[in-house]
Amino acid sequence: MALHTETATRSTAPPWFSWVRYPPTRTRLQSLYLVFPAIVFAGWVKLVRRMLRAPVPPAYAMFFGFVAVLSLNVTVAMMDGSPAAVSKPFNWPGMEYFGDVRSVNDIGSFLYGYTANLYHYSVHTRTHPPGGVLLLYFVRLALGPGVAAAAWAAVVITATGVVPFYLLAHRLAGEPIARLAIALYPVAPSLVLFGATSMDGVFLVSLLWSTYLLQRAITGPRFTLPAIAAAISLTISVMFSYVTLCIVAMMLIYAILELAVYPSHLRRIAGVFAICAAMIVAFLAMVDHLTGFNYLACLQASRYYDHYAMRTFTVSFGRYVDISFCNLIAFLIGVGLPGVVLWGRQTVESLNRRTEADRFNIALVISVLIFSFAHLFTHETERIWLFFIPPALIAAASWIERRGTSDGRLLEWAMCLSFAQTWLFQLLLFTIW
């Protein structure tokens, strides 16, 4: 049975595109895989306690976070019965990017015919630029042609997202809040459930780097080098996912909020966005000139297919409202119920204060509401919007830090409840990927 409302059935956009499943009969060995995530989580909680009592250098914190993300992503995926569960979602013919790697004989010809052949590719490839397929093509060249190599490469790359996440949290709110945020990151439901079984986790990494570098360029004393770095990261993101639009929009809102406080920063902020826009346009024009790949034509074709698949060429007002609220609900579920509560409490405080972190959080809230009701996304929002979850976790960590020593167990409660939600979702829901 599908986990969605009756109206969501009509819109083909349920809050979480998943089905309730009864846990299958397991052998004793398969039942052990249900315990492994709990063991890893217990170790992570113990390590977080030690890091909070005796703060470690940022490099150590990021390394420990990387190991925690990698371990939890893998062990939660293995709850489906064996280590093979990690690579299984990558090996669905007609559905995943990996099946289209065989179409890449050489990069130039692949890009040249990408838009024309779009509807012959897998479902996910049809709604994305060619970056995902090309990344797996490079993985095949480096590690071999097997699906296991592609899956494990994606898992490892996804886990590196904790690095830009920590750097962003540290820059926005300081080291104490960054340590709290990195404790929450490995247990956020969507980040875990799709971190080891979806290329969206890979795309998240470049999106987080883009966000960190843009924030640094917007607020730092020198913006040229960070802006160039941000433009490079955004260019990579543009080739991976159209959701890069969400980053640009959110950071533009954030820049406007910064300008409201510091009008003298107009020249710097305009320079940052000008550099990014110029470099992205120049790259896409160069690719078009060299290979014939027209990004805008590809975007239009992907959009057409999405409307066709979702049956959203014409949408009544009731269906529009249905899709919009389902998008919002899907995102909130993916953050995790404890995280949503803490994020909400911090958002109220952000309206009354005017720190960089507060303005960033307000920009996030505005962006989530805009894209929920923009009718741009109609399906699997819990995966598509993975990028919005880490900034929400930073805000949640800020609220935990505000409680201080009088509520020292709040972080562990949030971690435990988020992990419990993740564990139960993996056990009882079939999320397809």
Secondary structure by P-SEA (a helix, b strand, c coil): cccccaaaaaaccccccbbbbccccccaaaaaaaaaaaaaaaaaaaaaaaaaaccccaaaaaaaaaaaaaaaaaaaaaccccccccccccccccccccccccccccaaaaaaacccccccccaaaaaccaaaaaaaaaaaacccccaaaaaaaaaaaaaaaaaaaaaaaaacccaaaaaaaaaaccccccccccccccaaaaaaaaaaaaaaaaaaaacccccaaaaaaaaaaaaaaaaccccaaaaaaaaaaaaaaaaaacccaaaaaaaaaaaaaaaaaaaaaaaaaaccccaaaaaaaaaaaaaaaaccccccaaaaaaaaaaaaaaaaaaacaaaaaaaaaaaaaaaacccaaaaaaaaaaaaaaaaacccccccccccccccaaaaaaaaaaaaaaaacccccaaaaaaaaaaaaaaaaaaacccccc
